[in-house]
Amino acid sequence: QVQLVESGGGLVQDGDSLRLSCVASAPTFSAYGVAWFRQAPGKEREFVGAIGRSGGETAYTDSVKGRFTISRDNTKNTVYLQMNSLKPEDTAVYFCAATVVFGTQVITAQHVYAYWGQGTQVSVSA
């Protein structure tokens, strides 16, 4: 069983930055790909970004490309989501998720992810 704990959310203004962290309790964290998803009020949960085992492979949804960066530190069992130039439409609960991956896989489909955190709220005011 892998437990994931997100932190770093908060209330910021349009154009500000935040860095989310996802800490995993997994003895072989480097075997897992990790993704960030978000869910805004009244909307379905959507993919934001994902990272492969080594951190060398990443994928992003179009709306955050160039603004968000996902990275990982396997020595700290932690994945980060650096969010710059935040917009009100980025307001959502952000979840991290993990699943075992192989090679250079980067998985964007949420139904594949076996483990989920509880989420952290990000609110961006205009």
Solvent accessible surface area in square Angstrom, and as a share of the most:
residue,aa,sasa,rsa
1,Q,183,0.81
2,V,11,0.06
3,Q,121,0.54
4,L,9,0.04
5,V,86,0.49
6,E,7,0.03
7,S,59,0.38
8,G,37,0.35
9,G,31,0.30
10,G,30,0.28
11,L,136,0.68
12,V,21,0.12
13,Q,123,0.55
14,D,77,0.40
15,G,48,0.46
16,D,61,0.32
17,S,58,0.37
18,L,31,0.15
19,R,132,0.48
20,L,0,0.00
21,S,21,0.13
22,C,1,0.01
23,V,73,0.42
24,A,5,0.04
25,S,62,0.40
26,A,4,0.03
27,P,140,0.88
28,T,82,0.48
29,F,6,0.03
30,S,54,0.35
31,A,26,0.20
32,Y,26,0.10
33,G,2,0.02
34,V,1,0.00
35,A,0,0.00
36,W,0,0.00
37,F,1,0.00
38,R,16,0.06
39,Q,73,0.32
40,A,24,0.19
41,P,116,0.73
42,G,92,0.89
43,K,139,0.59
44,E,152,0.68
45,R,80,0.29
46,E,78,0.35
47,F,36,0.15
48,V,0,0.00
49,G,0,0.00
50,A,0,0.00
51,I,3,0.01
52,G,0,0.00
53,R,84,0.31
54,S,85,0.55
55,G,27,0.26
56,G,65,0.63
57,E,45,0.20
58,T,60,0.35
59,A,28,0.22
60,Y,49,0.18
61,T,37,0.22
62,D,113,0.59
63,S,66,0.43
64,V,0,0.00
65,K,114,0.48
66,G,86,0.83
67,R,30,0.11
68,F,6,0.02
69,T,75,0.44
70,I,5,0.03
71,S,48,0.31
72,R,30,0.11
73,D,42,0.22
74,N,52,0.27
75,T,127,0.74
76,K,129,0.55
77,N,39,0.20
78,T,8,0.05
79,V,0,0.00
80,Y,33,0.13
81,L,0,0.00
82,Q,57,0.25
83,M,0,0.00
84,N,61,0.31
85,S,58,0.37
86,L,0,0.00
87,K,79,0.34
88,P,46,0.29
89,E,120,0.54
90,D,1,0.00
91,T,37,0.22
92,A,2,0.01
93,V,44,0.26
94,Y,0,0.00
95,F,31,0.13
96,C,0,0.00
97,A,0,0.00
98,A,1,0.01
99,T,12,0.07
100,V,70,0.40
101,V,1,0.01
102,F,141,0.59
103,G,54,0.52
104,T,99,0.58
105,Q,84,0.37
106,V,42,0.24
107,I,28,0.14
108,T,62,0.36
109,A,38,0.29
110,Q,58,0.26
111,H,160,0.71
112,V,59,0.34
113,Y,11,0.04
114,A,67,0.52
115,Y,53,0.20
116,W,72,0.25
117,G,12,0.11
118,Q,114,0.51
119,G,13,0.12
120,T,18,0.11
121,Q,85,0.38
122,V,0,0.00
123,S,29,0.19
124,V,10,0.06
125,S,46,0.30
126,A,118,0.91
